[in-house]
Amino acid sequence: MKTVFRALAAAGFVALAAGPAPAQTPVKKILFIAGPKQHGAPGRHEYEKDLRELAWSLEHATNLKGVQTQVIVGRVPKDLSQLQDADEIVIDGNGDWLKTETGVLFPQMADTDGLKYDPETTAWLKSLDELIKARHIGLTIFHYSMWTDNRAGRTAFLNWFGGLWIPYASHNPVDTWSVRPMKVSHPILNGVEPWTYREEMYSRYFLFDNPTRTELLEAKSADPKNGLVYDPVSWAYVRPDGGRSFVWGGADFHDNLHSVASYRKYLLNGIAWTAGLDVPRGGVEAPKQPEM
C-alpha cells in the first residue's frame, strides 16, 4: 500500500512540476459567402475563387493561429442558424443592380419599390441585424457587393459599415490605380506597402463624420479624367454594438491575388482584424495560394 501511495505522490509531484497544460488558442470561425458568378468576363468578379483562396491563405498562415474557415456559395442564408457560430462574415458577390442577377444580400432593385423590401425580406433583415449585434459578428465586404440602390439596403449598409458607395454618384472606373496606406496607425496596415495595379476600384464613397471609422487606404487613377487626387477606398469601422467591420473597394481581377503580395497581405490582415484576431506586427504571412 505504501508503494502505491509513493507512486501516486510521485506522479502528482511530476504533474505539479510540469505546470498546468498550456492554454489553447481560441478559434475564430470566419464564414465566407461568395455570390454566384453572374457578372463580368472570366477572371473578373470571381467571387468563389477569391474567397476560397483567402480562406486557404488564412488556414495556412505561418504566423496566425486560431482560424477556422467555411465557404458558402450563393446568397447570405435565409436560415440564420448557419451564421450562429460565425465570428466574422466575409461577403463578396453581386449588388442589386441587374434584374438578371442574384444579389448576395438583397433583392434586386427592379423587384422592389426602391424604398423598402417585402415583409419576408424585412423580417429576415431585422433578424440578421439583431444576430450581428447580439454576437458582435465581424463584417467584411468587397467591391460590387456594396452596389445598393434600395433605401432600406443603404440604411443597413450604413449601420453595418459606417459609409456608403452610392450608384451613379460614387465611382468605379477600370484603370491602373496607385494604392497607398493613409497616415494612420492601424493593425490592418501592418506590413502593407504601396502598390500599383489594374483594377475596377470602387471609390468616391460617402463617408459621413464618424469617430469610430478609420480610413486605411487611398488610391488614385492613372487617367486624370477619373480624378486628380488620392481618394479613400478602404476603411475599418468599430460599430456601436462593439463589432468590427472592414470595407475594400477593389477585388475585381482575380489574378491580382497572386501577383500583388501587398494587396493579398492587406486583405488577410483586414479579415483577421475583423474576426477579432491579433494581426502580426509584419502582417499575416501565408504561402502563395495554389490556383483553385
Residue, then its C-alpha position, 0 to 999 in steps of 0.5 A: m500500500k505504501t508503494v502505491f501511495r509513493a507512486l501516486a505522490a510521485a506522479g502528482f509531484v511530476a504533474l505539479a512540476a510540469g505546470p498546468a497544460p498550456a492554454q489553447t488558442p481560441v478559434k475564430k470561425i470566419l464564414f465566407i459567402a461568395g455570390p454566384k458568378q453572374h457578372g463580368a468576363p472570366g477572371r473578373h468578379e470571381y467571387e468563389k475563387d477569391l474567397r476560397e483562396l483567402a480562406w486557404s491563405l488564412e488556414h495556412a498562415t505561418n504566423l496566425k493561429g486560431v482560424q477556422t474557415q467555411v465557404i458558402v456559395g450563393r446568397v447570405p442564408k435565409d436560415l440564420s442558424q448557419l451564421q450562429d457560430a460565425d465570428e466574422i462574415v466575409i461577403d463578396g458577390n453581386g449588388d442589386w443592380l441587374k434584374t438578371e442577377t442574384g444579389v448576395l444580400f438583397p433583392q434586386m432593385a427592379d423587384t422592389d419599390g426602391l424604398k423598402y423590401d417585402p415583409e419576408t425580406t424585412a423580417w429576415l433583415k431585422s433578424l440578421d441585424e439583431l444576430i450581428k449585434a447580439r454576437h458582435i459578428g465581424l463584417t467584411i465586404f468587397h467591391y460590387s457587393m456594396w452596389t445598393d440602390n434600395r433605401a432600406g439596403r443603404t440604411a443597413f449598409l450604413n449601420w453595418f459599415g459606417g459609409l456608403w458607395i452610392p450608384y451613379a454618384s460614387h465611382n468605379p472606373v477600370d484603370t491602373w490605380s496607385v494604392r497607398p496606406m493613409k497616415v494612420s496607425h492601424p493593425i490592418l496596415n501592418g506590413v502593407e506597402p504601396w502598390t500599383y495595379r489594374e483594377e475596377m476600384y470602387s471609390r468616391y464613397f460617402l463617408f459621413d463624420n464618424p469617430t469610430r471609422t478609420e480610413l486605411l487606404e487611398a488610391k488614385s487613377a492613372d487617367p486624370k479624367n477619373g480624378l486628380v487626387y488620392d481618394p479613400v477606398s478602404w476603411a475599418y469601422v468599430r460599430p456601436d454594438g462593439g463589432r468590427s467591420f472592414v470595407w475594400g473597394g477593389a477585388d475585381f481581377h482575380d489574378n491580382l491575388h497572386s501577383v500583388a503580395s501587398y494587396r493579398k497581405y492587406l486583405l488577410n490582415g483586414i479579415a483577421w482584424t475583423a474576426g477579432l484576431d491579433v494581426p502580426r506586427g509584419g502582417v499575416e504571412a501565408p504561402k502563395q495560394p495554389e490556383m483553385 
